[in-house]
Amino acid sequence: MQIYKVPYNFRHEEKVFGGYASLRQGIYLILAIFSLGIVFIPNLLISIKVVLTAFFISIFALFAFLKIEEINADKYFINILKYLFRKKIYIYER
């Protein structure tokens, strides 16, 4: 029996929301909309509500649409966190 190598392209995302946004992008946009719920927290200053809401909406929007050197921003952020929290080997030389 012959075996053929099949190339896989996992960098492509299928656009499911109107042919424009992928499932990953849709989830981030839904999270951005749900972050508007911060406005309805009682006993919190309005300035803090505005800053927190703007921060979370901008972070989720960047994670949904920004690409850094052909890598999505959320995957880039996860790679940065993995680098920061991994065990490092320090070599001391003079």
N, C-alpha and C positions, 0 to 999 in steps of 0.2 A: 504494500500500500504506500502511495506517495504522500508525503507530508509537505504542505505549503505553508510558508510563513505569511501571516496576515498582518499587515501594518495597522496599528491602532493610533488614532488621533484623539487623545483625551483633552486637548486644549480647546476643543470646540464645544460650545454650549448651545443646546437647542433652544431657540427663542419660542417660548410657549405663551407669553402674554402679548397678544396682538402682533407677533412677529418682531417685537422690539426688545422685550425684556425676558431674560431667562428665569428659571425657577429660583436660582440663587439671588438674582437681582430683585425679584418679586418679594422674596422673604425679607430682604433688607429694607425694601420700601414699606412693607407692612409694619416692620419694627419701628421705622421712622414715624409712621402715622400713630402707632400705639404710644410712642414717646410723648405725644401731645397730652397724654393723660396726666403728666406731671403738673399741668396747669390746674388740675382739679384737686390737688392736694391742699387740704385746709391748713391753716396756721403756718404758712410758709410765705416769706416775703415775695412780692411779685417780681422783684429784680432777680432773685435766686431762681424762680420758676422760669423766667425768660432765658437766663443764661444756661440753665440745665437743658431746657428744651432745644435751644439753638445748638448746643454742643452735641446732643444725641442725634438730632436730625442731620447735622452736617457730617458726623462720623458715619452714620448708616448710609447716607447718600454717597459719600466717598467710597465706602466699601462696596457699594452696588455698581458704581460706574467708572471709578478711576483705575487706570492700568499704569503700572510702573515697569517699564522695559518689558512689555508683553506679559507681565504677571499681575493678576488682579490684586487690588489693594488689601483685601482681607487675607489672602494667602501670604502676601508680603508681610503683613503685620504678624501673622502666626509664625512665620519664619524668623522674624526679629525676636519674638518672645521665646522661641525654642533656642535661639542663640544666647539670649541673656540668661536663661535658666539652666542651661546644660552644664555638666561638670567640665571645668576647664583645667588644663594642665599648664602650670606656669614654670617656665624654665629660666633660671637665674644665671646670667652670664655677665662677665665683666669684660 
